[in-house]
Amino acid sequence: MDNEQDSLLPIANVGRIMKQILPPTAKISKECKQVMQECATEFISFVTSEASDKCQKENRKTVNGDDVCWALSALGFDNYAEAIGRYLHKYRQAEREKAANQSKGDEASSTKGSRQQQEEQTEIHAPLQRRVSEKPANQS
């Protein structure tokens, strides 16, 4: 069992992510966290495997963010691919700005860039969180 647990995402992190989307008074059972832990780990493995296959066909050894976006889309997760693509673009942009600010030695701009990056991450994650928390129209 220990070996299986080592290959799964940390359950505390899974629980923390789950709590973020639920109302503050909601409780999550241990079993629910474990099921979600296994599902999330399997999903990441599934997408990573698809991205890795693409890299192997292209004779590359490194899987990058673009490969993950491609894999999500190829597997039918277009909405997630689009959201991850936007996040990846903003992340790269923030990293370039951070590098430019560090080369200038301008700490004030670096702090601003960090705050801006946090705001952009929140902006990107919000639509995903809303989709997860919204009840499908066909269910009552």
N, C-alpha and C positions, 0 to 999 in steps of 0.2 A: 504494500500500500504506500509506503514512503516513496518508492521510486516513481509511482504514478503521481503522487502529490507534487513531486519535484518538477514534473513536466507541465503542471497546470499554473495558470495565473494565480498570484497570491489572493487568497479568499478575502482578506481584509480590503484589498483594493477593489475587488468586485463588489463587495458589500457597500463600500463608500460610493462607488459610481451609482449603484442602485438607489441608495438613500437620497442622492442628489435630485433624482427625478420624482421621487414619491413625496406625498405630503408629510410634513414634520411628525405627525402623530402615527404614521404607518409603521408597522413592524414587519420585519423580514425573517422568515424562519431559516434555520441553519440548512435545512434540506433545499430550500429555494436558492440560497446562496451557492450551495454546492452544484445544483443543476445549472445555474447560470455560469458558474465558474467553468464547468465542463463545456458548455455551449460556446462561451466566448473563446476559450482556448481552441476548440475545434474550428471555429470560424476563422480565427487568425491563422491557424495552420493551413486551412483550405485555401485562403487567399494567398498566403505566402508560397504555398506549393505551386499554385498557378503562375505567380510572378516568377518563381524560380525556374519553372519549365520554359518560360519565355526567354529568360536570360541564357539558359543552356542552349536553346536553339540559336541564339544570337552570339554564341561563344563568349559570353560575359560571365564573370564570377561574382559580381556585386549586384544585389537587388537594390534598386533605389525607389524613391517615392513615386516616380512616374510609372514604374513597373507595377506597383501596388494599385495605383489608379487604373491602369490598364486591366489588371486582373479583376478588380471589382466590377468594371464595366463588362468584361468578357464573361463573367459569372452571372450577369444580370442584375447587379447592384448599382445601376446607373446613378441613382440619387446619391448614394454614398460616394461614388466615384467623383461626381461633380463637387460635392462638399469637400472631400479630401483634396481634390485638385485646387480648389480655392484656398484652402488652408495651406497647402504646399506652396502655392504662389506667394501668399502673404508671409509665410515663414521665411522663404528664401529672400524676399525683399527686406524683411526685418534683419536677417543675418547680414545682408550686404550693408545695410545702414549701420548696424552695430560695428562691423569691421571698419567701415569708413570713419565712424566716430572714435573708435579706439586708436586708429592710426593718427587721428588729429589730437588725441588726448583730451577730448571734450567730454567730461563725465556728465555734465548736465544734459547734453543731447542723448547720451547713452541711456540715462534714466528715463527720459521722455520716450525713447524708442522702446524700452522695456514695457512701460505703461501702455504705449500704443499697441504693442504686440499682445499684451494681456487682453485689451479691449477687443482686438480683432479676433482672438481665439474665442472669446465669449460670443462675439457676433456670429462666428462660424458654427459654434456648437449649439446655439439657441435653436436654429431650425431643426436640427437632429433631435434635440430634446423634446421639442413640441411634437414632432412626428411620433416619437415613442410614447408620449403621454396622451396623445389624442386617441379616442376610441374610434375604431372604424365605423363608418356610416351604416354598414349593414348589420351591425350588432346592436341589440337593445339593452 
